[in-house]
Amino acid sequence: MVVETRSAQFESIPLDSGATLAPVEIAYETYGHLNAAKSNAILVTHAFTGDAHAAGISHETGKPGWWDNMIGPGKAFDTDRYFVICSNVLGGCQGTTGPGAKNPATGRPYAMSFPVITIRDMVRLQRMLVQSLGIERLLGVAGGSMGGMQALEWAVTYPEMVLSVIPIATTWRHSAQQIAFNEVGRQAIMADPDWSDGNYYDTNKPPARGLSIARMVGHITYMSDESMREKFGRRLREKEKFGFDFGVDFEVESYLRYRGNQFVSRFDANSYLYITKAEDYFDLTNGSGRLADAFRDVGTRFLVISFTSDWLYPSYQSQEIVRVLRRMNGDVAYCDLQSNYGHDAFLVDIAEQTELVRGFLDSTARTASSARTRGVA
């Protein structure tokens, strides 16, 4: 299935910071077909470094989507039944307005004059896109990691528009440790002389070293100790003994450098700063810590999934969400899946995920169909 990224433009969007972006563009892809009742739409939300290309083969790059193993005919998000939408987040660098986009007031990239954004701002723009497609209510919103944050934000901010949400390997607010990892990445970028206070777009010399280091740090958090041991161990890289210098000795060193350098070619350093700050600001309770208050008016169905080896977004953070919803008699299913892949499990360990998601969506669709037959809104 070859897919093409499209875009939608809107006159403006108000932001949580009090600023307004005008105009604003959002890149998105769709898979499957919207039915006549417009009742089979599912929004898939991407993680931190993802984009709108979630499934199929990109017309532009020839590469498969980042969740292609989950979206498509007969897969978890079955495009023979559902109309799946995925958009690049606000602040991104893959077609949606972000710091690298042109500021109409100056004719130059926004760079660091781009307003600071939140997860709620991202969701606000997604809602504008969904409504522009003529969809009044989504059958579901699903995503892992930062995508899970967006799914939770949808349930809390626009509960009337969402029948179900599937937050995977995520949290309802960043912990101190999660903020700390993001800050190390930001400091690595800003310490690179080529960052130039964010004004590097005209130099053709982005802060590659700083961004590469930021990605290396992040990538360590996505894997588990066991997966790294299985993948690399202490194996040496193309040598039989230590070099007794500061070049590459170990396979894991070579791998991290490769991942860091690869990342530089596809991601904007300023987007890294803005999106990680949005993650750190994320808190469903707006600072009160009272999660029950956030879910008070939410009648959405939930399928919450976590992974046993995920130490970036550990299972206890998903369990906090589940406990509160259950105390409130919410409609919530939860599964902590056994996996050795760490945080990356939601992208690669898909067999059990597929069965859980398929069953949950089928149940949600049947419930929605029955409600429509009875004439219940």
BALOBA-1460 file (C-alpha; in Angstrom, 3 decimals):
// residues 377
<rec num="1" residu="m" x="0.000" y="0.000" z="0.000"/>
<rec num="2" residu="v" x="1.657" y="3.233" z="-1.188"/>
<rec num="3" residu="v" x="0.513" y="6.284" z="0.760"/>
<rec num="4" residu="e" x="1.037" y="9.989" z="0.292"/>
<rec num="5" residu="t" x="1.332" y="12.577" z="3.037"/>
<rec num="6" residu="r" x="-1.230" y="15.370" z="2.729"/>
<rec num="7" residu="s" x="-1.600" y="18.649" z="4.569"/>
<rec num="8" residu="a" x="-4.362" y="20.842" z="5.906"/>
<rec num="9" residu="q" x="-4.101" y="24.566" z="6.635"/>
<rec num="10" residu="f" x="-5.975" y="26.606" z="9.224"/>
<rec num="11" residu="e" x="-6.075" y="30.351" z="9.787"/>
<rec num="12" residu="s" x="-4.867" y="30.210" z="13.369"/>
<rec num="13" residu="i" x="-4.658" y="28.211" z="16.566"/>
<rec num="14" residu="p" x="-4.709" y="29.550" z="20.152"/>
<rec num="15" residu="l" x="-2.058" y="28.052" z="22.419"/>
<rec num="16" residu="d" x="-1.909" y="27.306" z="26.134"/>
<rec num="17" residu="s" x="0.902" y="29.846" z="26.482"/>
<rec num="18" residu="g" x="-1.498" y="32.624" z="25.449"/>
<rec num="19" residu="a" x="0.136" y="33.019" z="22.048"/>
<rec num="20" residu="t" x="-1.614" y="32.438" z="18.731"/>
<rec num="21" residu="l" x="-0.053" y="30.780" z="15.701"/>
<rec num="22" residu="a" x="-1.335" y="32.068" z="12.369"/>
<rec num="23" residu="p" x="-1.524" y="30.389" z="9.976"/>
<rec num="24" residu="v" x="-0.880" y="26.757" z="10.931"/>
<rec num="25" residu="e" x="-0.362" y="23.672" z="8.768"/>
<rec num="26" residu="i" x="-0.664" y="20.006" z="9.710"/>
<rec num="27" residu="a" x="0.684" y="17.022" z="7.778"/>
<rec num="28" residu="y" x="-1.322" y="13.793" z="7.899"/>
<rec num="29" residu="e" x="-1.939" y="10.438" z="6.283"/>
<rec num="30" residu="t" x="-5.044" y="8.259" z="6.172"/>
<rec num="31" residu="y" x="-5.504" y="4.521" z="5.700"/>
<rec num="32" residu="g" x="-8.698" y="2.635" z="4.876"/>
<rec num="33" residu="h" x="-12.017" y="4.276" z="4.083"/>
<rec num="34" residu="l" x="-14.375" y="6.436" z="6.113"/>
<rec num="35" residu="n" x="-17.821" y="4.832" z="6.182"/>
<rec num="36" residu="a" x="-21.042" y="6.664" z="5.314"/>
<rec num="37" residu="a" x="-21.890" y="7.241" z="8.974"/>
<rec num="38" residu="k" x="-18.341" y="8.533" z="9.623"/>
<rec num="39" residu="s" x="-18.295" y="6.282" z="12.660"/>
<rec num="40" residu="n" x="-15.213" y="4.147" z="12.000"/>
<rec num="41" residu="a" x="-12.430" y="6.739" z="12.372"/>
<rec num="42" residu="i" x="-9.423" y="6.086" z="14.600"/>
<rec num="43" residu="l" x="-6.695" y="8.626" z="15.280"/>
<rec num="44" residu="v" x="-3.222" y="7.175" z="15.828"/>
<rec num="45" residu="t" x="-0.869" y="9.550" z="17.622"/>
<rec num="46" residu="h" x="2.889" y="9.251" z="17.297"/>
<rec num="47" residu="a" x="5.717" y="9.186" z="19.791"/>
<rec num="48" residu="f" x="8.364" y="11.869" z="20.262"/>
<rec num="49" residu="t" x="10.410" y="11.402" z="17.073"/>
<rec num="50" residu="g" x="7.629" y="9.936" z="14.931"/>
<rec num="51" residu="d" x="5.665" y="11.569" z="12.153"/>
<rec num="52" residu="a" x="2.486" y="11.256" z="10.098"/>
<rec num="53" residu="h" x="3.794" y="8.235" z="8.171"/>
<rec num="54" residu="a" x="2.489" y="5.460" z="10.391"/>
<rec num="55" residu="a" x="1.697" y="2.739" z="7.844"/>
<rec num="56" residu="g" x="2.102" y="1.611" z="4.254"/>
<rec num="57" residu="i" x="4.957" y="2.569" z="1.943"/>
<rec num="58" residu="s" x="5.697" y="6.278" z="1.690"/>
<rec num="59" residu="h" x="5.258" y="7.720" z="-1.788"/>
<rec num="60" residu="e" x="7.981" y="10.233" z="-0.934"/>
<rec num="61" residu="t" x="10.637" y="7.988" z="0.669"/>
<rec num="62" residu="g" x="9.688" y="4.418" z="-0.214"/>
<rec num="63" residu="k" x="9.941" y="3.453" z="3.466"/>
<rec num="64" residu="p" x="7.326" y="1.648" z="5.585"/>
<rec num="65" residu="g" x="5.481" y="3.513" z="8.328"/>
<rec num="66" residu="w" x="6.688" y="3.438" z="11.917"/>
<rec num="67" residu="w" x="3.683" y="1.277" z="13.021"/>
<rec num="68" residu="d" x="3.182" y="-0.630" z="9.780"/>
<rec num="69" residu="n" x="3.122" y="-3.899" z="11.724"/>
<rec num="70" residu="m" x="-0.027" y="-2.682" z="13.536"/>
<rec num="71" residu="i" x="-1.968" y="-0.749" z="10.864"/>
<rec num="72" residu="g" x="-3.324" y="-2.343" z="7.697"/>
<rec num="73" residu="p" x="-5.704" y="-5.003" z="6.367"/>
<rec num="74" residu="g" x="-6.245" y="-7.690" z="9.001"/>
<rec num="75" residu="k" x="-3.837" y="-6.054" z="11.461"/>
<rec num="76" residu="a" x="-4.622" y="-4.642" z="14.911"/>
<rec num="77" residu="f" x="-5.970" y="-1.432" z="13.378"/>
<rec num="78" residu="d" x="-7.728" y="-3.228" z="10.540"/>
<rec num="79" residu="t" x="-8.029" y="-0.863" z="7.597"/>
<rec num="80" residu="d" x="-10.628" y="-3.158" z="6.024"/>
<rec num="81" residu="r" x="-12.882" y="-1.999" z="8.869"/>
<rec num="82" residu="y" x="-11.494" y="1.274" z="10.160"/>
<rec num="83" residu="f" x="-10.444" y="4.638" z="8.774"/>
<rec num="84" residu="v" x="-7.113" y="5.431" z="10.433"/>
<rec num="85" residu="i" x="-5.641" y="8.940" z="10.618"/>
<rec num="86" residu="c" x="-2.138" y="9.895" z="11.726"/>
<rec num="87" residu="s" x="-0.766" y="13.439" z="11.787"/>
<rec num="88" residu="n" x="2.597" y="14.997" z="12.561"/>
<rec num="89" residu="v" x="2.464" y="16.906" z="15.849"/>
<rec num="90" residu="l" x="2.512" y="20.665" z="16.233"/>
<rec num="91" residu="g" x="6.126" y="21.749" z="16.690"/>
<rec num="92" residu="g" x="7.352" y="18.896" z="14.510"/>
<rec num="93" residu="c" x="9.589" y="18.965" z="11.481"/>
<rec num="94" residu="q" x="7.817" y="16.649" z="9.065"/>
<rec num="95" residu="g" x="5.253" y="18.948" z="7.467"/>
<rec num="96" residu="t" x="3.441" y="20.407" z="10.479"/>
<rec num="97" residu="t" x="4.175" y="23.953" z="11.610"/>
<rec num="98" residu="g" x="7.172" y="24.054" z="13.923"/>
<rec num="99" residu="p" x="10.277" y="26.116" z="14.650"/>
<rec num="100" residu="g" x="11.703" y="25.350" z="11.197"/>
<rec num="101" residu="a" x="8.605" y="26.696" z="9.429"/>
<rec num="102" residu="k" x="8.544" y="30.160" z="7.906"/>
<rec num="103" residu="n" x="7.237" y="32.927" z="10.139"/>
<rec num="104" residu="p" x="4.905" y="34.977" z="7.883"/>
<rec num="105" residu="a" x="5.760" y="38.119" z="9.847"/>
<rec num="106" residu="t" x="9.460" y="37.915" z="8.975"/>
<rec num="107" residu="g" x="9.706" y="35.593" z="5.997"/>
<rec num="108" residu="r" x="12.345" y="33.599" z="7.900"/>
<rec num="109" residu="p" x="12.127" y="30.414" z="9.992"/>
<rec num="110" residu="y" x="10.578" y="30.893" z="13.426"/>
<rec num="111" residu="a" x="13.572" y="29.271" z="15.143"/>
<rec num="112" residu="m" x="13.403" y="30.150" z="18.858"/>
<rec num="113" residu="s" x="10.693" y="32.778" z="18.325"/>
<rec num="114" residu="f" x="8.298" y="29.856" z="17.893"/>
<rec num="115" residu="p" x="5.971" y="29.808" z="20.918"/>
<rec num="116" residu="v" x="6.397" y="27.081" z="23.510"/>
<rec num="117" residu="i" x="3.735" y="24.415" z="23.017"/>
<rec num="118" residu="t" x="2.008" y="21.729" z="25.076"/>
<rec num="119" residu="i" x="0.549" y="18.286" z="24.470"/>
<rec num="120" residu="r" x="-2.873" y="19.929" z="24.712"/>
<rec num="121" residu="d" x="-1.898" y="22.292" z="21.886"/>
<rec num="122" residu="m" x="-0.966" y="19.282" z="19.748"/>
<rec num="123" residu="v" x="-4.345" y="17.699" z="20.474"/>
<rec num="124" residu="r" x="-6.149" y="20.973" z="19.776"/>
<rec num="125" residu="l" x="-4.680" y="21.007" z="16.269"/>
<rec num="126" residu="q" x="-5.542" y="17.326" z="15.770"/>
<rec num="127" residu="r" x="-9.143" y="18.118" z="16.710"/>
<rec num="128" residu="m" x="-9.210" y="20.859" z="14.074"/>
<rec num="129" residu="l" x="-7.983" y="18.329" z="11.497"/>
<rec num="130" residu="v" x="-10.522" y="15.678" z="12.514"/>
<rec num="131" residu="q" x="-13.394" y="18.165" z="12.334"/>
<rec num="132" residu="s" x="-12.209" y="19.387" z="8.931"/>
<rec num="133" residu="l" x="-12.611" y="15.798" z="7.706"/>
<rec num="134" residu="g" x="-16.255" y="15.914" z="8.752"/>
<rec num="135" residu="i" x="-15.788" y="13.558" z="11.696"/>
<rec num="136" residu="e" x="-17.769" y="14.446" z="14.822"/>
<rec num="137" residu="r" x="-16.695" y="11.521" z="16.979"/>
<rec num="138" residu="l" x="-13.702" y="9.196" z="16.865"/>
<rec num="139" residu="l" x="-14.121" y="5.502" z="17.490"/>
<rec num="140" residu="g" x="-10.738" y="5.630" z="19.166"/>
<rec num="141" residu="v" x="-7.456" y="7.441" z="19.771"/>
<rec num="142" residu="a" x="-4.367" y="5.276" z="20.233"/>
<rec num="143" residu="g" x="-0.680" y="5.858" z="20.679"/>
<rec num="144" residu="g" x="2.452" y="4.827" z="22.524"/>
<rec num="145" residu="s" x="4.830" y="6.912" z="24.635"/>
<rec num="146" residu="m" x="4.148" y="10.588" z="23.820"/>
<rec num="147" residu="g" x="1.354" y="9.272" z="21.608"/>
<rec num="148" residu="g" x="-0.220" y="7.829" z="24.742"/>
<rec num="149" residu="m" x="-0.079" y="11.244" z="26.382"/>
<rec num="150" residu="q" x="-2.005" y="12.666" z="23.443"/>
<rec num="151" residu="a" x="-4.573" y="9.865" z="23.697"/>
<rec num="152" residu="l" x="-5.104" y="10.630" z="27.390"/>
<rec num="153" residu="e" x="-5.357" y="14.360" z="26.643"/>
<rec num="154" residu="w" x="-8.054" y="13.639" z="24.050"/>
<rec num="155" residu="a" x="-10.082" y="11.722" z="26.653"/>
<rec num="156" residu="v" x="-9.821" y="14.511" z="29.216"/>
<rec num="157" residu="t" x="-10.145" y="17.586" z="26.973"/>
<rec num="158" residu="y" x="-12.601" y="16.320" z="24.336"/>
<rec num="159" residu="p" x="-14.427" y="13.377" z="25.967"/>
<rec num="160" residu="e" x="-17.517" y="13.984" z="23.853"/>
<rec num="161" residu="m" x="-15.478" y="13.291" z="20.710"/>
<rec num="162" residu="v" x="-13.809" y="10.030" z="21.750"/>
<rec num="163" residu="l" x="-15.465" y="6.666" z="22.345"/>
<rec num="164" residu="s" x="-12.259" y="4.896" z="23.375"/>
<rec num="165" residu="v" x="-8.571" y="5.525" z="23.965"/>
<rec num="166" residu="i" x="-5.590" y="3.166" z="23.950"/>
<rec num="167" residu="p" x="-2.649" y="4.725" z="25.832"/>
<rec num="168" residu="i" x="0.397" y="2.458" z="25.538"/>
<rec num="169" residu="a" x="3.681" y="2.632" z="27.466"/>
<rec num="170" residu="t" x="2.955" y="6.123" z="28.732"/>
<rec num="171" residu="t" x="2.214" y="8.288" z="31.761"/>
<rec num="172" residu="w" x="-0.229" y="10.931" z="32.970"/>
<rec num="173" residu="r" x="2.645" y="13.269" z="33.836"/>
<rec num="174" residu="h" x="6.417" y="13.243" z="33.521"/>
<rec num="175" residu="s" x="8.426" y="12.222" z="36.551"/>
<rec num="176" residu="a" x="11.585" y="14.010" z="37.668"/>
<rec num="177" residu="q" x="13.688" y="11.294" z="36.031"/>
<rec num="178" residu="q" x="11.875" y="11.646" z="32.700"/>
<rec num="179" residu="i" x="12.310" y="15.418" z="32.794"/>
<rec num="180" residu="a" x="15.989" y="14.918" z="33.652"/>
<rec num="181" residu="f" x="16.665" y="12.771" z="30.588"/>
<rec num="182" residu="n" x="14.991" y="15.354" z="28.359"/>
<rec num="183" residu="e" x="17.028" y="18.150" z="29.894"/>
<rec num="184" residu="v" x="20.291" y="16.319" z="29.176"/>
<rec num="185" residu="g" x="19.237" y="16.101" z="25.517"/>
<rec num="186" residu="r" x="18.340" y="19.784" z="25.366"/>
<rec num="187" residu="q" x="21.593" y="20.836" z="26.976"/>
<rec num="188" residu="a" x="23.580" y="18.697" z="24.530"/>
<rec num="189" residu="i" x="21.946" y="20.554" z="21.633"/>
<rec num="190" residu="m" x="22.267" y="24.027" z="23.118"/>
<rec num="191" residu="a" x="25.929" y="23.432" z="24.053"/>
<rec num="192" residu="d" x="26.799" y="22.733" z="20.411"/>
<rec num="193" residu="p" x="28.366" y="25.927" z="18.961"/>
<rec num="194" residu="d" x="26.504" y="25.284" z="15.708"/>
<rec num="195" residu="w" x="23.167" y="25.670" z="17.486"/>
<rec num="196" residu="s" x="23.703" y="29.462" z="17.356"/>
<rec num="197" residu="d" x="20.773" y="30.211" z="19.648"/>
<rec num="198" residu="g" x="18.565" y="28.270" z="17.242"/>
<rec num="199" residu="n" x="19.466" y="30.361" z="14.203"/>
<rec num="200" residu="y" x="21.168" y="27.716" z="12.082"/>
<rec num="201" residu="y" x="18.672" y="27.299" z="9.237"/>
<rec num="202" residu="d" x="20.559" y="29.524" z="6.811"/>
<rec num="203" residu="t" x="23.987" y="28.106" z="7.615"/>
<rec num="204" residu="n" x="23.488" y="24.546" z="6.343"/>
<rec num="205" residu="k" x="25.335" y="23.586" z="9.499"/>
<rec num="206" residu="p" x="22.850" y="22.380" z="12.129"/>
<rec num="207" residu="p" x="24.012" y="21.370" z="15.632"/>
<rec num="208" residu="a" x="24.650" y="17.819" z="14.438"/>
<rec num="209" residu="r" x="26.945" y="16.744" z="17.264"/>
<rec num="210" residu="g" x="24.618" y="17.985" z="19.989"/>
<rec num="211" residu="l" x="21.528" y="16.458" z="18.372"/>
<rec num="212" residu="s" x="23.355" y="13.171" z="17.842"/>
<rec num="213" residu="i" x="24.319" y="12.999" z="21.519"/>
<rec num="214" residu="a" x="20.763" y="13.830" z="22.540"/>
<rec num="215" residu="r" x="19.516" y="10.944" z="20.409"/>
<rec num="216" residu="m" x="22.123" y="8.587" z="21.843"/>
<rec num="217" residu="v" x="21.002" y="9.363" z="25.391"/>
<rec num="218" residu="g" x="17.365" y="8.950" z="24.412"/>
<rec num="219" residu="h" x="17.979" y="5.672" z="22.633"/>
<rec num="220" residu="i" x="19.552" y="4.160" z="25.732"/>
<rec num="221" residu="t" x="16.295" y="4.792" z="27.602"/>
<rec num="222" residu="y" x="14.242" y="3.051" z="24.907"/>
<rec num="223" residu="m" x="15.996" y="-0.298" z="25.387"/>
<rec num="224" residu="s" x="16.191" y="-2.582" z="28.412"/>
<rec num="225" residu="d" x="19.297" y="-3.965" z="30.085"/>
<rec num="226" residu="e" x="18.350" y="-7.428" z="28.837"/>
<rec num="227" residu="s" x="17.742" y="-6.350" z="25.244"/>
<rec num="228" residu="m" x="21.086" y="-4.520" z="25.180"/>
<rec num="229" residu="r" x="22.828" y="-7.548" z="26.631"/>
<rec num="230" residu="e" x="21.267" y="-9.817" z="23.997"/>
<rec num="231" residu="k" x="21.926" y="-7.398" z="21.126"/>
<rec num="232" residu="f" x="25.456" y="-6.273" z="22.042"/>
<rec num="233" residu="g" x="26.843" y="-7.772" z="25.225"/>
<rec num="234" residu="r" x="30.467" y="-6.716" z="25.498"/>
<rec num="235" residu="r" x="31.295" y="-7.692" z="21.935"/>
<rec num="236" residu="l" x="34.067" y="-5.710" z="20.280"/>
<rec num="237" residu="r" x="33.503" y="-3.913" z="16.991"/>
<rec num="238" residu="e" x="35.581" y="-5.378" z="14.154"/>
<rec num="239" residu="k" x="38.579" y="-6.040" z="16.404"/>
<rec num="240" residu="e" x="39.896" y="-8.736" z="18.697"/>
<rec num="241" residu="k" x="41.319" y="-6.553" z="21.472"/>
<rec num="242" residu="f" x="40.963" y="-3.102" z="22.972"/>
<rec num="243" residu="g" x="42.370" y="-0.191" z="21.005"/>
<rec num="244" residu="f" x="43.585" y="1.587" z="24.137"/>
<rec num="245" residu="d" x="42.278" y="4.888" z="22.762"/>
<rec num="246" residu="f" x="38.950" y="6.708" z="22.652"/>
<rec num="247" residu="g" x="37.760" y="5.340" z="19.351"/>
<rec num="248" residu="v" x="35.043" y="2.710" z="19.046"/>
<rec num="249" residu="d" x="35.850" y="-0.507" z="20.885"/>
<rec num="250" residu="f" x="32.421" y="-2.000" z="21.603"/>
<rec num="251" residu="e" x="29.498" y="-2.870" z="19.317"/>
<rec num="252" residu="v" x="27.154" y="-0.822" z="21.497"/>
<rec num="253" residu="e" x="29.312" y="2.293" z="21.003"/>
<rec num="254" residu="s" x="29.193" y="1.880" z="17.244"/>
<rec num="255" residu="y" x="25.433" y="1.332" z="17.334"/>
<rec num="256" residu="l" x="24.734" y="4.463" z="19.374"/>
<rec num="257" residu="r" x="26.921" y="6.593" z="17.108"/>
<rec num="258" residu="y" x="25.134" y="5.210" z="14.056"/>
<rec num="259" residu="r" x="21.702" y="5.924" z="15.539"/>
<rec num="260" residu="g" x="22.755" y="9.433" z="16.518"/>
<rec num="261" residu="n" x="24.162" y="10.283" z="13.093"/>
<rec num="262" residu="q" x="21.145" y="8.784" z="11.336"/>
<rec num="263" residu="f" x="18.807" y="10.897" z="13.443"/>
<rec num="264" residu="v" x="20.507" y="14.156" z="12.449"/>
<rec num="265" residu="s" x="19.533" y="13.639" z="8.824"/>
<rec num="266" residu="r" x="15.798" y="13.453" z="9.555"/>
<rec num="267" residu="f" x="15.042" y="15.567" z="12.623"/>
<rec num="268" residu="d" x="15.297" y="19.241" z="13.493"/>
<rec num="269" residu="a" x="17.212" y="20.160" z="16.648"/>
<rec num="270" residu="n" x="14.836" y="22.983" z="17.580"/>
<rec num="271" residu="s" x="11.863" y="20.632" z="17.236"/>
<rec num="272" residu="y" x="13.678" y="18.374" z="19.689"/>
<rec num="273" residu="l" x="13.778" y="21.230" z="22.196"/>
<rec num="274" residu="y" x="10.134" y="22.192" z="21.795"/>
<rec num="275" residu="i" x="8.674" y="18.708" z="21.806"/>
<rec num="276" residu="t" x="10.626" y="17.532" z="24.851"/>
<rec num="277" residu="k" x="9.497" y="20.662" z="26.715"/>
<rec num="278" residu="a" x="5.893" y="19.837" z="25.786"/>
<rec num="279" residu="e" x="6.394" y="16.343" z="27.230"/>
<rec num="280" residu="d" x="7.829" y="17.766" z="30.442"/>
<rec num="281" residu="y" x="4.923" y="20.208" z="30.853"/>
<rec num="282" residu="f" x="2.398" y="17.401" z="30.375"/>
<rec num="283" residu="d" x="0.239" y="16.812" z="33.450"/>
<rec num="284" residu="l" x="-3.401" y="15.744" z="33.093"/>
<rec num="285" residu="t" x="-4.172" y="17.345" z="36.459"/>
<rec num="286" residu="n" x="-2.674" y="20.741" z="35.589"/>
<rec num="287" residu="g" x="-0.465" y="20.515" z="38.663"/>
<rec num="288" residu="s" x="-3.093" y="19.526" z="41.227"/>
<rec num="289" residu="g" x="-2.060" y="15.880" z="41.325"/>
<rec num="290" residu="r" x="-5.739" y="14.863" z="41.610"/>
<rec num="291" residu="l" x="-6.116" y="12.471" z="38.708"/>
<rec num="292" residu="a" x="-9.696" y="11.634" z="39.684"/>
<rec num="293" residu="d" x="-10.659" y="15.265" z="39.037"/>
<rec num="294" residu="a" x="-9.184" y="15.072" z="35.538"/>
<rec num="295" residu="f" x="-11.269" y="11.979" z="34.738"/>
<rec num="296" residu="r" x="-14.452" y="13.209" z="36.460"/>
<rec num="297" residu="d" x="-16.424" y="13.922" z="33.271"/>
<rec num="298" residu="v" x="-14.821" y="11.226" z="31.144"/>
<rec num="299" residu="g" x="-17.035" y="8.374" z="29.953"/>
<rec num="300" residu="t" x="-14.510" y="7.078" z="27.442"/>
<rec num="301" residu="r" x="-13.522" y="3.407" z="27.323"/>
<rec num="302" residu="f" x="-9.850" y="2.700" z="28.085"/>
<rec num="303" residu="l" x="-7.410" y="-0.014" z="27.118"/>
<rec num="304" residu="v" x="-4.156" y="0.701" z="28.959"/>
<rec num="305" residu="i" x="-1.063" y="-1.295" z="28.006"/>
<rec num="306" residu="s" x="2.385" y="-1.289" z="29.614"/>
<rec num="307" residu="f" x="5.485" y="-3.484" z="29.339"/>
<rec num="308" residu="t" x="7.371" y="-5.182" z="32.133"/>
<rec num="309" residu="s" x="10.852" y="-4.154" z="30.944"/>
<rec num="310" residu="d" x="10.008" y="-0.508" z="30.166"/>
<rec num="311" residu="w" x="12.046" y="1.613" z="32.545"/>
<rec num="312" residu="l" x="11.498" y="4.918" z="30.730"/>
<rec num="313" residu="y" x="7.724" y="4.762" z="31.275"/>
<rec num="314" residu="p" x="7.527" y="2.023" z="33.905"/>
<rec num="315" residu="s" x="4.375" y="-0.001" z="34.467"/>
<rec num="316" residu="y" x="3.540" y="1.709" z="37.758"/>
<rec num="317" residu="q" x="2.722" y="4.915" z="35.856"/>
<rec num="318" residu="s" x="0.096" y="3.119" z="33.765"/>
<rec num="319" residu="q" x="-1.190" y="1.385" z="36.887"/>
<rec num="320" residu="e" x="-1.762" y="4.760" z="38.569"/>
<rec num="321" residu="i" x="-4.140" y="5.645" z="35.722"/>
<rec num="322" residu="v" x="-5.910" y="2.286" z="35.927"/>
<rec num="323" residu="r" x="-6.378" y="2.418" z="39.709"/>
<rec num="324" residu="v" x="-8.016" y="5.834" z="39.559"/>
<rec num="325" residu="l" x="-10.321" y="4.857" z="36.702"/>
<rec num="326" residu="r" x="-11.359" y="1.667" z="38.500"/>
<rec num="327" residu="r" x="-12.108" y="3.556" z="41.714"/>
<rec num="328" residu="m" x="-14.376" y="5.758" z="39.616"/>
<rec num="329" residu="n" x="-16.050" y="2.699" z="38.046"/>
<rec num="330" residu="g" x="-14.580" y="3.641" z="34.689"/>
<rec num="331" residu="d" x="-14.645" y="1.296" z="31.720"/>
<rec num="332" residu="v" x="-10.979" y="0.289" z="31.722"/>
<rec num="333" residu="a" x="-9.032" y="-2.792" z="30.689"/>
<rec num="334" residu="y" x="-5.356" y="-3.132" z="31.539"/>
<rec num="335" residu="c" x="-2.538" y="-5.458" z="30.577"/>
<rec num="336" residu="d" x="1.114" y="-5.380" z="31.597"/>
<rec num="337" residu="l" x="2.758" y="-7.342" z="28.805"/>
<rec num="338" residu="q" x="5.880" y="-9.415" z="29.334"/>
<rec num="339" residu="s" x="8.643" y="-8.172" z="27.045"/>
<rec num="340" residu="n" x="12.420" y="-7.874" z="26.962"/>
<rec num="341" residu="y" x="12.463" y="-4.938" z="24.538"/>
<rec num="342" residu="g" x="12.070" y="-2.109" z="27.050"/>
<rec num="343" residu="h" x="10.209" y="1.006" z="25.964"/>
<rec num="344" residu="d" x="10.600" y="0.030" z="22.300"/>
<rec num="345" residu="a" x="8.298" y="-2.938" z="22.917"/>
<rec num="346" residu="f" x="5.211" y="-1.052" z="21.733"/>
<rec num="347" residu="l" x="6.847" y="-0.716" z="18.303"/>
<rec num="348" residu="v" x="8.316" y="-4.197" z="17.916"/>
<rec num="349" residu="d" x="6.612" y="-6.687" z="20.269"/>
<rec num="350" residu="i" x="3.240" y="-6.678" z="18.563"/>
<rec num="351" residu="a" x="1.717" y="-10.186" z="18.774"/>
<rec num="352" residu="e" x="-0.099" y="-9.765" z="22.108"/>
<rec num="353" residu="q" x="-0.701" y="-6.075" z="21.460"/>
<rec num="354" residu="t" x="-2.470" y="-6.967" z="18.247"/>
<rec num="355" residu="e" x="-4.887" y="-9.351" z="19.957"/>
<rec num="356" residu="l" x="-5.649" y="-6.893" z="22.737"/>
<rec num="357" residu="v" x="-6.230" y="-3.952" z="20.411"/>
<rec num="358" residu="r" x="-8.240" y="-5.978" z="17.899"/>
<rec num="359" residu="g" x="-10.586" y="-7.302" z="20.574"/>
<rec num="360" residu="f" x="-10.970" y="-3.945" z="22.278"/>
<rec num="361" residu="l" x="-11.763" y="-2.080" z="19.046"/>
<rec num="362" residu="d" x="-14.214" y="-4.794" z="17.989"/>
<rec num="363" residu="s" x="-16.011" y="-4.482" z="21.322"/>
<rec num="364" residu="t" x="-16.037" y="-0.686" z="21.077"/>
<rec num="365" residu="a" x="-17.416" y="-0.791" z="17.533"/>
<rec num="366" residu="r" x="-20.193" y="-3.220" z="18.556"/>
<rec num="367" residu="t" x="-21.130" y="-1.043" z="21.528"/>
<rec num="368" residu="a" x="-21.220" y="2.072" z="19.346"/>
<rec num="369" residu="s" x="-23.309" y="0.336" z="16.685"/>
<rec num="370" residu="s" x="-25.790" y="-0.871" z="19.286"/>
<rec num="371" residu="a" x="-26.075" y="2.645" z="20.711"/>
<rec num="372" residu="r" x="-26.766" y="4.094" z="17.256"/>
<rec num="373" residu="t" x="-29.420" y="1.438" z="16.626"/>
<rec num="374" residu="r" x="-31.149" y="2.412" z="19.881"/>
<rec num="375" residu="g" x="-30.834" y="6.073" z="18.951"/>
<rec num="376" residu="v" x="-28.497" y="6.842" z="21.853"/>
<rec num="377" residu="a" x="-26.072" y="9.712" z="21.223"/>
